[in-house]
Amino acid sequence: MSSLNARLLISVSVLLLFFFGVTIVVLDTAFRSAGEQSREDVLDGHLMALLAAAEPTDGGELAMPADLHDPRLSNIGSGLYAEIRNSDGVVRWSSKSALGHELPFGTTAQEGSRLFQKESLSDGTPLLTLSLSVQWEFPDGELKPFVFRVAESLDSFNAQVAKFRQQLFGWFAAVALVMLLAISTLLRRMLRPLRQIETEIGAIEEGKRQSLSGQYPTELQGVARNMNLLIESERARSDRYKATLDNLAHSLKTPLAAMRALLNQGLPEKFSGRFDEQIERMDEIVRYQLRKPATLATRNLVLTQVSVAKEVDRLVDGLRKVYHDKDPVIETAIEDGIQFRGDKGDFLELAGNLLDNACKWCASRVRITIRQALGETGVKGGLVLSVADDGPGIPADAAEALLQRGTRLDESTPGHGIGLAVVKDIAHSYGGQLSIQTADLGGAEITVTISPATT
Amino acid sequence: MRLLVIEDDATLRESLAERLAEAGFAVEQAADGKEGLYFALEYPIDLAIVDLGLPGMSGLDIIREARQQGKDFPILILTARDRWEDKVDGLDAGADDYVVKPFQPEEVIARVNALLRRSGGWSSSLMTAGPVTLDMSRQDLKVRDESIELTSFEYKIIEYLMIRAGQVISKTELTERLYDQDFERDSNVIEVFIGRLRKKMDPDNSIKPIETLRGRGYRFALDRGPDA
């Protein structure tokens, strides 16, 4: 389960369901047993009245008066029934109400004790029966066993119970619904700050924000503060990392440059050439290692939105100065408002190296095209950066080699291979790809594709 | 040509300055940012070589400040970190080209020559004007395809005048930009050298490459070639 909201709602629903269920069962049972108790008392009253009304006859039977204590006994199918059986189970008397029905015989109660039973009429009407075995003492002193039995239909009682249940469920359902609605509203209110944090972190990742706003309830302020501290320290770390690399580069390369300038001053050509080779090697290593993408060390939290058009303009202006003599025509085709989500230095490195190579190799024309990349699902974002020139181009087998680290296509143009290898590294660190084609201008076209972030 | 080298590493600065001096430049040296800026603003400078990682004041700030003060001499930056971010920042601040450490001194000299040529409006590496051709990288002056033997100071003068072809250059400017500090500054010496140059380049006085403007100075008078 991923959402706190759903998690809480489901837990609360289960709890509610459980408590309401138990309550319903308890209430229902209590209501039922109270009802049954009162039914039994009523039946007992009827039985007592019958016992009092029975008169022994001379034939050793019991006679019942025509007028009984409850008129229902005289109405056919009234729902209240009575009968008297002898010890063989033969019906000796039965109330008029039972006409047409045969009361179920049931189990005979033990002598002198009452027995309540639930039975049903032949037509299925549920009954509560009470039977009592007695030894009737006749005037002549003879004792004869009889079973008195009264039965009442449970239809009305069941109907009552059903109605009660219906109301019970109805009310509880309504209460549960109201409670759940109230709770989910409450939850949404309570979780709003969390959603806000989520949105703001998203904005930070996209580089649209620099830190969390800090306007949170007390419980979250600590989290927000720590988050901001973390972002801050990540930024500081990234800056320190860059500064360290800068210092390292400066303190390594200045002596190397000094050594170069000192060579040829008194050393025979034979030695100076060899020394120079070694300096070259050291420089290559330092250069490659120091030009690793800035984001290899720190990702996500320190990314910003880089305005592509502005940086490309700066690069092109710079390159126009550097290639002043060659004066290539540099066309830029950049989609409006496009942003690069990442480190500014990394973007400059991508575009700078490609443009520099293109200016180096072109006859007179260079074109840089930048547009938004479409992800597999049609999500916008990411970018496709493509630099073409009208130079000699790069043959397919050489293209493969060029994509390898530090390989040079032309030893007389130093840095070409390293530049491209750096572009490749940066592209990869952003999950992108590098490809080399033939441009419609006639020379090489190198394309970096960085798909929209998958996060 | 008077160059300014601002670099804090003494070994590198001195050996670079030595190589530049061998190549015929007058060189000022500054070891930190503040001194560098002072030289850049107060001295007659034809080109500055600025290290970006300086103590006291960053190379970028020096470039910005110098440009803000209206100094338009070419600036070449030396950078240790060859990230494009640094290069673009430098070029954006007003530098004209960059060299990445560790450089070959020859590369610096080549860039310096190219920048100086560019500052005079020349875009090709061979400066051609009428029958006169100057190849800065070889320090070779040809008239009608024949190399002219020049002393180092004669070469400096014709190079300076030819880069600024069409402009009037005063004797003072020539003295300032071409003499090393310890030379005695005597404008009569310039006249002598100009006279020798005229004789060597134009013995029969037919092409008249150097014009004298009384009281103002000299001008390289030939029209620039078609590819200039």
Interface residues (C-beta under 8 A of the other chain):
Chain A: L245 D246 N247 A249 H250 L252 K253 T254 P255 L256 A257 A258 M259 R260 A261 L262 Q265 D276 I279 D283 R287 L290 R291 E311 R314 L315 D317 G318 K321 V322 H324 D325 D327 K344 G345 L348 E349 A351 G352 N353 D356
Chain B: E7 D9 T11 L12 S15 L16 E18 R19 D51 G53 L78 A80 R81 D82 R83 W84 E85 K87 V88 L91 D92 A95 D96 D97 Y98 V100 K101 P102 F103 Q104 P105 A114 R118 S123 S124 S125
